[in-house]
Amino acid sequence: MKIAVTGAFSYSGKYITRRLLAKGEEVITLTNHPNRPDPFEGKVNAFPLDFQNEQELTSNLRGVDVLVNTYWVRFDKGNNTQPQAVRNTKVLVDAAVKAGVKRIVHISITNPSADSHLPYFWGKAANEKAVIDSGRSYAILRPTVLFGKEDILINNIAWLLRRFPVFGLPGDGSYRLSPVYVDDLAELASDAVYRKENYVWDAVGPDEFTFKEMVELIGKTIRASRLLIPLPPLFALWAAQFLSLFVKDVMLTPEEVDGLMANLLISKEPPRCKTSLRVWLEENKSTVGSQYASELVRHF
């Protein structure tokens, strides 16, 4: 088959593409970063992900059997906003339909809701609706917090623990999350390419922690256990924004704090992914958090 993956040179898209190439498939990518280092040695042709040119998008998708969509934005920056990302996703889905794409595999998030006050979660719900309403065969996967060698959240928690004597928790840290290994998500996504039925699955790992327990686990594993101080959420956000000035990034957003504390990053479904964060941390304890991972450098 011919498969299009949005963001094949980025994070989750790279892992998905690697698995599809290993199966012998032809993969192209639609990307906003054509000059990013190519991990596939020219095996993946890159085309613009230009939402202002639906005709070009449609042309680039002609002959594609399956679209694997990982596109989204973590936070608003300039005109690159989450509401705009919803509109962009609809453009992409419409282009796929016009191009004759037969199936869409779409990466969403756990607990999206059209009624949510958080643009991240109502935006993800709107994107799912666009895929479902497209009339194409579809699989929608809903991961929580991803971890892996290029992740942001887990790595940067470790980075902070390595460098500061205390760690501020938003609230009491009792809210829960179920991290998922990025290559486990990639396995689900690559398998979904070959299935025929329509489905929506949560994609979570075997562990469920409170946020405090997860930070304690990270600290203990990298031998950087610190005093964890509960802070009013707004104070924790201010602290993160202050540190963001020094690393020239966005470490934490108000929406992320709200989403965590509302327990939106856990699932009621059985875990479909097998890799334990505990095991992965132990295997990568010498490198996780050794360098800061910048969202702005990655995407802007």
C-alpha positions in Angstrom: 0.0 0.0 0.0 0.9 3.7 -0.2 0.5 5.4 3.2 0.7 9.0 4.1 1.9 9.9 7.6 1.7 13.5 8.8 4.8 14.5 10.7 6.9 11.4 9.8 10.1 13.3 10.7 8.7 14.3 14.1 7.9 12.3 17.3 5.1 9.7 17.1 4.9 10.0 13.3 8.5 8.8 13.1 7.9 5.7 15.1 4.8 4.9 13.1 6.6 5.4 9.8 9.5 3.2 11.0 7.1 0.3 11.6 5.3 0.8 8.2 8.6 0.8 6.3 9.6 -2.4 8.2 6.5 -4.0 6.7 7.6 -3.0 3.2 5.1 -0.3 2.6 5.6 2.9 0.6 5.3 5.9 2.9 5.1 9.6 2.1 4.9 12.4 4.7 3.0 15.7 4.8 5.1 18.0 6.9 5.6 21.6 8.0 9.3 20.8 8.5 10.7 19.5 5.2 14.2 20.5 6.3 14.2 18.5 9.5 16.8 15.7 9.6 15.5 12.7 7.7 15.8 9.5 9.8 14.8 7.3 6.9 17.7 8.0 4.5 15.5 9.3 1.7 13.0 6.4 1.8 10.1 8.8 2.7 9.2 11.5 0.2 8.1 14.7 1.8 5.3 17.0 0.7 4.0 20.3 2.1 1.4 20.2 4.8 -0.1 23.5 3.5 -3.6 23.9 4.9 -4.1 27.1 2.8 -3.8 25.0 -0.4 -6.4 22.2 -0.3 -5.9 21.6 -4.0 -2.3 20.8 -3.4 -3.0 18.7 -0.4 -5.5 16.7 -2.5 -3.0 16.2 -5.2 -0.3 15.1 -2.8 -2.7 12.5 -1.4 -3.8 11.0 -4.7 -2.9 7.3 -4.9 -2.7 7.1 -1.1 -4.6 4.2 0.5 -4.4 5.1 4.1 -3.7 8.5 5.9 -2.2 8.3 9.4 -2.8 11.7 11.0 -0.7 12.8 14.0 -1.1 16.5 13.4 -2.0 18.8 16.3 -0.5 21.7 18.3 0.3 21.5 22.0 -0.3 25.2 22.7 -1.2 28.4 20.9 1.6 30.5 19.3 0.7 33.4 17.0 -1.7 32.2 14.4 -0.9 28.6 15.2 -3.7 28.0 17.6 -5.7 24.9 18.7 -9.0 26.3 17.1 -7.0 26.8 13.9 -5.7 23.3 14.2 -9.3 22.0 14.2 -10.0 23.9 11.0 -6.8 22.6 9.5 -7.7 19.0 10.4 -11.0 19.4 8.6 -9.2 20.7 5.5 -6.9 17.7 5.6 -9.7 15.2 6.0 -11.7 16.8 3.2 -8.6 16.6 1.0 -8.1 12.9 1.8 -11.7 12.2 0.8 -11.4 14.1 -2.5 -8.1 12.2 -3.2 -9.8 8.9 -2.7 -8.0 7.8 0.5 -9.8 4.7 1.7 -9.0 4.7 5.5 -7.9 7.3 8.1 -5.9 6.3 11.2 -6.2 9.3 13.5 -4.3 10.0 16.8 -6.4 11.8 19.4 -6.3 11.9 23.2 -8.1 10.2 26.1 -11.4 11.8 27.2 -12.0 14.3 24.4 -15.3 16.1 24.8 -17.2 18.6 22.7 -18.5 20.1 26.0 -15.0 20.6 27.5 -13.9 24.1 28.4 -10.4 23.2 27.4 -9.6 23.8 23.7 -7.2 20.9 23.7 -10.0 18.5 24.6 -12.9 20.0 22.7 -10.6 20.4 19.7 -9.6 16.7 19.8 -13.3 15.9 19.9 -14.0 18.1 16.9 -11.2 16.4 15.0 -12.6 12.9 15.8 -16.0 14.1 14.5 -14.4 15.2 11.2 -12.8 11.8 10.8 -16.0 9.9 11.7 -18.2 12.1 9.4 -15.8 11.8 6.5 -17.4 8.5 5.3 -14.0 6.8 5.2 -13.1 3.7 7.1 -11.4 4.9 10.3 -9.5 4.0 13.4 -9.1 6.6 16.2 -6.5 6.0 18.9 -6.5 8.0 22.1 -3.2 8.0 23.9 -2.4 9.8 27.2 1.0 11.2 28.0 3.6 9.7 25.7 7.1 8.7 26.9 10.1 7.7 24.9 13.6 9.0 24.1 12.2 12.2 22.5 9.3 12.9 24.9 8.7 16.3 26.5 6.9 15.8 29.9 8.7 12.9 31.4 12.1 14.1 30.2 11.7 17.6 31.5 10.4 16.4 34.9 13.7 14.4 35.1 15.6 17.5 33.9 14.2 19.6 36.7 14.8 16.9 39.3 18.4 16.7 38.3 19.0 20.4 38.6 16.8 21.7 41.5 16.6 20.7 45.2 12.8 20.9 45.3 10.0 20.2 42.9 6.7 22.0 42.9 3.5 19.9 42.4 0.4 21.6 41.0 -2.0 20.9 43.9 -1.5 17.8 46.0 -0.4 15.6 43.0 -3.2 13.1 43.7 -4.6 13.3 40.1 -3.8 10.2 38.0 -2.3 9.4 34.6 -1.4 6.3 32.6 1.7 7.0 30.5 2.1 5.2 27.2 5.3 4.3 25.3 5.5 6.0 22.0 6.4 2.8 20.1 3.5 0.9 21.6 1.2 3.6 20.2 3.0 3.2 16.9 2.4 -0.5 16.9 -1.4 0.1 17.4 -1.4 2.7 14.7 0.5 0.6 12.1 -1.7 -2.4 12.9 -4.8 -0.2 12.4 -3.7 0.5 8.8 -4.5 -3.1 7.9 -7.8 -3.4 9.8 -11.1 -2.8 8.0 -13.5 -2.0 10.9 -14.2 1.4 12.4 -13.2 1.8 16.0 -12.1 4.2 18.7 -9.6 2.8 21.2 -7.8 4.3 24.2 -4.1 3.7 24.0 -2.6 3.6 27.5 0.2 1.7 29.2 0.0 -0.9 32.0 0.9 1.6 34.8 -1.4 4.1 36.5 0.2 6.6 38.9 -0.8 9.7 40.7 1.2 12.6 39.4 3.1 12.6 42.7 3.9 8.9 42.5 5.2 9.4 39.0 7.5 12.2 39.9 8.8 10.2 42.9 9.4 7.2 40.6 11.4 9.4 38.1 13.4 10.9 40.9 14.2 7.6 42.6 15.2 5.9 39.3 17.6 8.6 38.2 18.9 9.0 41.8 17.6 12.5 42.1 14.9 12.2 44.7 13.7 15.7 45.8 11.4 17.3 48.2 8.0 17.6 46.5 6.1 20.7 47.6 2.3 21.0 46.9 1.6 24.4 45.4 -1.6 26.1 44.5 -2.0 25.3 40.8 -1.7 29.0 39.8 1.6 29.3 41.8 3.0 26.1 40.1 2.0 27.5 36.7 3.8 30.8 37.5 6.9 29.0 38.6 6.9 27.0 35.3 6.4 30.2 33.3 9.3 31.8 35.2 11.6 28.9 34.3 10.3 29.0 30.7 12.0 32.4 30.3 15.4 30.8 31.0 14.9 27.7 28.7 13.1 29.8 26.1 10.3 27.4 25.8 6.7 26.8 27.2 7.2 24.3 30.0 3.6 24.1 31.1 0.3 25.5 30.0 -2.9 26.3 32.1 -4.8 23.8 30.0 -2.3 21.1 30.8 -2.6 21.8 34.5 -6.4 21.7 34.2 -6.4 18.5 32.2 -4.1 16.7 34.6 -6.0 17.8 37.7 -9.3 16.8 36.1 -8.0 13.2 35.6 -8.4 13.4 31.8 -5.2 11.4 31.2 -6.4 8.1 32.4 -8.6 5.5 30.8 -11.5 3.2 31.9 -10.5 0.7 29.2 -8.0 -2.1 29.8 -4.4 -1.2 28.8 -3.6 -2.1 25.2 0.0 -1.1 25.4 2.6 -3.3 27.2 5.6 -1.2 28.1 5.9 -0.1 31.7 7.2 3.3 32.5 9.0 1.8 35.5 11.0 -0.6 33.2 11.7 2.0 30.6 13.0 4.5 33.1 15.3 1.9 34.6 16.7 1.1 31.1 17.1 4.8 30.2 18.0 6.3 33.6 21.4 7.5 32.5 20.0 9.7 29.7 16.5 10.7 30.6 16.5 14.4 31.7 20.2 14.8 30.8 19.2 17.5 28.4 16.1 19.8 28.2 13.6 19.0 25.5 12.2 22.1 23.9 8.7 22.1 22.3 9.5 25.4 20.6 12.7 24.0 19.0 10.8 20.9 17.9 7.9 22.6 16.2 9.0 26.2 15.6 
